[in-house]
Each structure stands twice: as structure tokens, then as C-alpha cells.
Amino acid sequence: MSGQHPVSGGPARGKEIPPVSYLDWYIPRLKEMRKHNLSFSGLQFPWELGIVEDVWKDHRGPGFDERSLVSEMYNIPVENIHLCLGATQGISLAISAASRGGVVAVEMPSYGPVSQTARILGLETVPLSRVPTDEAWRIDREEWAQILVQVDLLMISPQLNPVGWSYTESDRKWLVEFCIKHDINVISDEVYSGADRNWKPFFKEGKNFITISSLTKVHGLGVVRYGWICADREIIRYIGRSFHNMEGMMASPTIRIVEQIKDRLNEPVELIEQYREENLPILQESLTRLGIKWTPPPTGVFGAFRIPGVNTMQMIDTIGKEYDLLAVPGCMFDSGLEEWLRVGWSIDKKSFSEAVEVLETVISKAMDIT
């Protein structure tokens, strides 16, 4: 089925506002509570918070800076940080501060808000695509260079959704040098980067670079809506103005909940590493039996692979539903990914093993039909 992926184009108002088709498709199916759920791109961490003292009371007061947690996380001054209600809000804030009014290049494939929000804010977008190889998803430097010289802002998702691959070292070096040379601002959505212990946030590359992240994907705290933006102090000042216009202040329950669990934020990262060690071999063995070639990304809790000749959206909506299985079709993230399927391994080994057994049956039946 076509038309599910994010769409580039001119400024969007009213009926022209693009849908996040992934959520339109995914949320109703998530509510079905299918038994075998491999659809999660974020960690399913078993948080038990207990009682949060004074959760409804104003958190602001002398001697307390709500940015201190992120400051310690990145070892940077609080003046380089602005909190926000999740990374999705951070995208709008960062664009409002970093745009000079010109065309915005958006990296594909992508989750809809990363590549479509600029249009809602009155800007034109053009797509840039990473291309798959046997070992990574690479930048086509010639194509990117031709487009980047025409823009003043670039939106990227280093840990690419739906495949989970980040940039190679050489591609990242090329991109950073090119954007600095041509004075292109870069907004980097790094919500998955916390799973990579060796990750260098893009904002540390210089004044042109902005990092957005949150506690949603790696730490399993999406319902709390705690995100942040790291950037040059001048950009952060502009972001603060936008935040005060669009939001006002951070929610006190959000701040108090996060303060209560801040000393445990290493636990989800350790669990991700455990799940990779336990679950990835199970998935790789299953795909090998099916004759599907796949190299998992080196970090994170999800990846995607191609099932030749199979429309994965139709597969999940028919055979998958019959077998009580949910995974995410690649067509939700870009054109040309109709035969790709995103699978997450962010659940316990027993549940994952049972789900992969069902997945193998579903794929086998779909391949037999085609």
C-alpha cells in the first residue's frame, strides 16, 4: 500500500498538514493487544516508581535547577540545555530556533515528525536518503552535496528508523565537515543514542549542531514526556523563547518523577545489552532458516530486514493478525521499503523466543503465497 511514509513538500496548513500515517496505522493495532508483539522500537522496562512525594506540587525553588540531570549526563553547563516535553516537542522548538527561513533537508527513512514538522512550521522540505549496503546504511555523498548546498537546515536521525543503523565514522566526518563549511545548521534526533555507550552527541561537533533526546526510547519512560535539547547557548536562548510561547514551563509531576529515578538510569541500558545478547541470536537463526540475509545494527533494540516479494503491511494485517503477531512494516518510514519489516527485541527472552517462532511461521506462509 502506498502513501504511508512521511512526505516532503512545501509549507502545510489545514488539510495539507501531513498525517503521521505510522501512528494512524499502529495505534489501533497496538490496542488489539496481540499476544506476540515485536513492534516496539523502545525498551519495555519494568519501572516500579512507588510513591513520588509531592508529585503535584511546584518543583521550582531556590537551589534547584531542573536541567542538572542532563548537565551531568553530558558533562556540560546547564546554559547549553533546555528541557522539553519529549523529543517530538523538541523538534518544533529546535526548528523554530535554528531555521533561517530557507529550505530544510530531511533525512530518510524517518519517523514522520522528524521529517514533516518543518512543513507545519511554514518551511519547505526536500528529502535526502541513506542507502543500504551489506554492512551499513551509507550516505550518497554526491547526492547529499548537491542538495545540501541549497538548504540552511538539515534534520537527521543518526540511529535510522526503521533499521537501527547509525552513520559510519567516515560518513559522519564528511557530513560534519560539509555542514560546517557551508554553514548549515543540523538538528539531530538522538532518542536512540543512549544505547550506544561510545556515542558522541552531535551538538559537541560545533555551533551548527543541535541534539534532541529524551527518556522515551532507551529508558522506557515515554509516558513521562521528559526530553531535552543541547546546543550552543545562543540557540538555547532562542529555544527558550519558543518554549515560553508554546508551553510555558515543564510539568512538575514530570520533573519530580524523573528526579526520583535519576540514579537508576543505567539500568535500562544494561537491560538493552542483556536483551541483545539473549535475543539477537534467536532472531538471526530464524532468519537464516528462512533464507533471509541480515546483519543487525551494532547497538539498540530494533532493526529491519527485507523479505523479498512480500508486502509486509499486507502480511501483518492478514497472516500476522491471524497468528496474533504485530511488527512494523517498513513502508511507514519511506518509499521503497514495502518489503521491509521492523522488529524489536526489547522484551524478555521467553516472550521474544515465542514471538520469533510465530514470526517465522508468518513469514514462511507469506513467502509461500508469493
Secondary structure, DSSP 8 states (H G I E B T S, - for coil): --S-S----S---GGGS---HHHHHHHHHHHTT-SEE---SS----------TTTTS----TT--TTHHHHHHHT--GGGEEEESSHHHHHHHHHHHH--SS-EEEEES--HHHHHHHHHTT--EEEEEEEE-SS-EEE-HHHHHHHHTT-SEEEE-SS-TTT-----HHHHHHHHHHHHHTT-EEEEE-TTGGG-TT---GGGG-TTEEEEEESSTTTS-GGG--EEEE--HHHHHHHHHHHHHHT-S--HHHHHHHHHHGGGTHHHHHHHHHHHHHHHHHHHHHHHHHT------SSSSEEEEE-TT--HHHHIIIIIHHTTEE-EEGGGT-TT-TTEEEEE--S-HHHHHHHHHHHHHHHHHHHHH-
